[in-house]
Amino acid sequence: MAREKQPEAAAEGTPERSYREQLDYLNPIAQPLASRKLTRKLYKCIRKAAKHKQIRRGVKEVQKFINKGEKGITVLAGDTLPIDVYCHIPIMCEDRSLPYAYVPSKSDLGAAAGSKRPTCVIMIKPHEEYQETYDECLEEVGALPLPL
């Protein structure tokens, strides 16, 4: 029944919604939200990091490595419901001075990591193979205003 109410493209399994359409599905805590340009850069960096096995995927894994003190950029999906699943991750990042940003779609986030399954949280670890892209993303994510 719920599938019938979704747009045609989503019902067919092709996540071909524009950035603007994806913003309609954001949850209230999705701040700071990456711009369209930064979202593309983050997806590109995630694809490169996944190639070199330098990502942490999923709430449990990311939470574990944040607690261990691992450094990296945390990318969260803004359309994850219920928000209780991952609402503690931004607080952990702020406590450890780790940069984080929200992107609009968990299915796009999973696809960028090379997975068929959507994922709500990914941590990109630095690596010399894609250091330039990583540094660009780090700078832009660090410049985003943190929520109050």
Summary of the structure (lengths in Angstrom):
residues: 148
radius of gyration: 14.7
end to end distance: 38.0
largest distance: 48.0
contacts: 437
relative contact order: 0.22
helix: 49%
strand: 11%
